[in-house]
Amino acid sequence: MELQIIHSKIHIVRGERVILDFDLATLYDVETRTLKQSVQRNTGRLPDDFMFELSEAEI
């Protein structure tokens, strides 16, 4: 996969570089729902700052 494709999916939110769930799911070629289920099943393995929800204004 080209780095430019990945780089184009990185956004700055709250001063942090993030990849949105649907973009990450696309990169891994899975449904967003499947990605979220995997994250929920493995929350103990992920850092505390791994994910957060966007506010209405940020969307």
BAFI-12600 format. One line per field, with one value per residue (C-alpha): residue number from 1; residue in three letters; x, y, z. Coordinates in steps of 0.25 Angstrom, whole numbers. Layout:
n: [NUM/...]
res: [ALA/...]
x: [X/...]
y: [Y/...]
z: [Z/...]
***
This chain:
n: [1/2/3/4/5/6/7/8/9/10/11/12/13/14/15/16/17/18/19/20/21/22/23/24/25/26/27/28/29/30/31/32/33/34/35/36/37/38/39/40/41/42/43/44/45/46/47/48/49/50/51/52/53/54/55/56/57/58/59]
res: [MET/GLU/LEU/GLN/ILE/ILE/HIS/SER/LYS/ILE/HIS/ILE/VAL/ARG/GLY/GLU/ARG/VAL/ILE/LEU/ASP/PHE/ASP/LEU/ALA/THR/LEU/TYR/ASP/VAL/GLU/THR/ARG/THR/LEU/LYS/GLN/SER/VAL/GLN/ARG/ASN/THR/GLY/ARG/LEU/PRO/ASP/ASP/PHE/MET/PHE/GLU/LEU/SER/GLU/ALA/GLU/ILE]
x: [0/5/9/2/-11/-9/-4/-17/-25/-18/-25/-22/-33/-30/-16/-14/-12/-23/-29/-44/-51/-56/-43/-36/-46/-44/-29/-31/-42/-52/-66/-65/-75/-65/-53/-61/-65/-50/-46/-57/-52/-38/-39/-30/-19/-20/-14/-24/-23/-25/-39/-49/-62/-63/-73/-84/-75/-63/-71]
y: [0/14/23/34/27/25/39/45/38/44/56/66/66/72/74/59/51/42/32/31/18/17/20/10/0/3/1/-12/-16/-19/-13/-2/-10/-22/-12/-6/-20/-24/-12/-14/-29/-25/-12/-17/-19/-5/8/17/28/19/24/35/40/52/63/68/81/72/64]
z: [0/-4/8/1/2/17/19/12/23/35/41/52/63/76/73/71/58/56/46/46/48/34/28/36/33/18/19/26/16/27/30/40/49/49/53/64/69/69/77/87/89/91/99/110/99/94/100/108/97/85/82/85/80/72/77/68/65/61/52]
***
